[in-house]
């Protein structure tokens, strides 16, 4: 773990998103501990002890200040490579199943990320207060940590190849796996306190009995 040098000594590369960082975010990054990500770029430790890419810190700051959710919105929250795209597709299909004939579903021609569902990898304690204080529904999907790690590492190796950066080896990446126990413990408490607001799902369970959990999600979302 290290901290960035400041002023003329600061020579760290933030990655391809460097262009989008404001002076405020750059100054903040200069004060934060950092470690190499799987793709060879850097992650920065910020609030609650979690680690982020610079562009995600910038987005999180903006969301915390400006994002306003509606009570009828749906938010999907999970860790990367834990079924995000699949969960978005399932939720979109559930909510819009009466809007389109199956053969005309937008899911046949559009990536689920392009459709109107709000998804984030921000830990629950740091999401915008408008979400916490609203009546919007939240779905959280977790995945077996080992499977998530392997999927995430392969994904980041591909990104490193595109960026022409040097990725971490599998062994190096394993040594840098962030601890998810804190994130899951916090979310578990939130689920117990707000059973009508947050639905906790396990990727493996949904894979094992998709129909059962699709019905469960539909009931939770008010679309039985």
N, C-alpha and C positions, 0 to 999 in steps of 0.2 A: 504494500500500500504506500502511496506517495502523494505529495501535493504538488501542484503545478507551480513553476516559478512565475513571477509576475514581471510586467514591464517588458524590456527588451530581451530578458532571458527566457520569456515564454515562447517555446518553439513547438508546442504540442500540436499535432494535427487532430482536428475533431472529426474528420471523415468528410464524406461528400456533401454533408449538410452544412458545412462551415459557412457558406454564403448566407444562410438563413438565420444565423445567430445574431441577436442584438448585442449591443455593448453591455447591457445589463447582465445578460446571460454569460457572456465571456468573462465579465468581472466575477460573477458568482462561481464559475468553473475554476477560476484561478485560486479559489479558497477551499476547494473540495478535495478530499482523498480520491484517488483514481486507481484503477487496475485495468489490465488488458482484457478486452472481450475476446470471445472465441475467434473473431475474424481479424484480430490484430489491432483494431482500433481500441479506444478507451471507454470504459464505463466510469461514472462518477457517483460517489455515495452522497445521497441527498435526502434529508427528512426521513425519520423513522428507521434509518439504517439501510434503506434499499438502494439498489444500483441502477443507473440509467445512462442511456446514450444522451449526448448533449441536446439533440433535437427533441428528445422526449422531455427533458427538463424544461425546455422552452415551451413546448406544447402544454405541459402540465401547469406551468405558471399562468399561461394565458387562460386555460380552462378554469382554473381555480378562481380567477378574477372575473371572467366574463360569461362562462357557460351557464345558460339557464335552461333547465329541463322542464318539460310539461308533465303533469300527473299521469297522462296516458302514454308516455314514452316507455320504451323498454331498453334497458342497459345490459349489455353482456360484458362480464368482467372475468378475465382469466389470465394465466401466465402464458407466455408465447409457446407455441407448438403443443398446445393442450386442447386441440379440437376447435379452435376459433372459427375457421371457415365453415366447418361442418355444423357447428352450433348456430351460426348465422343463417345457414341455409335451412336448417330445421325450423328455427323460429320464424323466418320469413314465410316458409311454406305453411306453417300452422296459422299464422295471423292472416295471411292473404289467400287461404285456400278457397274461399267463397268468391274471390274477386276475379279469378281467372280459371278457365278450363285448363286441365292438366297440360294439354299439348301447347298451350299458349303461355305457360308460366315464364316470367322473366328469368327464372333460375336456369332455364334451358339456354339462354343466350348471354347472360350477364354473370360476372363473378359476384358471389354473395357480398363481398366487401363494397361493391358499387351500389348496393341497394340500401334502402332507408332503415338501417338498424345501427344504433349507437353501440360501439364496442371499444373497449380499452383494456390495456394491460396495467394500468395504474392500480396499485394496491388500494383496497377499500378505504383505509384510513386517510388517504390523500386525494380521493376523488372530490370533485366540486361539491361544496356544501349544498348547492341547490338539489343535487341528486339525493343526498342523505336526508334532507328535510322535506322532500316531496313524497308523493304517493306512487311514484313510478316503480315498476317491477324490475328486479335485478336477478339475472341468472349468472351463476358462477360455476364453471366447470374446471375441475382439477384432473390431473393425470398421474399415473405411476411415475415417480421422480426419475427412475432410471430410463424409462422409455422416453420421457420428455427430454432428458439430457441428451440422449443419443440423437433424437430427431433435431433438437436445437443445434447441436454441434455440426451435423451434416449440413443443415440449412446455412449456418454461418460460414462454413468452409466454402460453400458455393458463392456467397456474397464476397468473401475475401478474394476469390478468383476473379470476380467481376471488377473489384476495386484494385486488383493487383497489389494486395497487401499480404503479409505473411500470417496465416492463421496459426492458432495454437494447436499443438499436437493433442491427440485425445487424452493423453496422460496429463498434460499441462492444463487442459480445459477442466478435467475432473477435479484438479486441485483448486480451481477457482469457482466451483459451483456455489452460487449463493444459497444460504440457508433459507428454506421456505417455511420452516416450522413456525416462525413468528407471523408470517403473512397468513398462513392457514389457521393459526390459533385465533388471530384477530377476527378473521372472517367467520370462523366457527361461532364465536361469541355473538357476532352480529346476526347470524342466521337464527340462533336460539332466541335472541331478543326481538327479531322481526320476521317470524315465520311466514307472514303474509306478504312480505316485501322482497325477501331474498330466497331463491331456490338454489340449493347446493347440489351439484351433480358430479358424478365421477365418470370420466371418459370411458373407462372399462365397463362400467355398468350399462351405460347407454349403448355401447357396442354389443354387449351380451344380449340385451332385451330392448331393442330400439323402440318397438311398438309401445311397450309399457311406459317408457319414459317420454315418448312423444305425447301420449295421452296425459301423463303427469304434467308436462310442460303446458299443454293446452288448457288443462284445468287451472293451473297457476296463472296463466295469462288471460283467463276469462274467455277462452275460446273452446269449450269442451265439445 
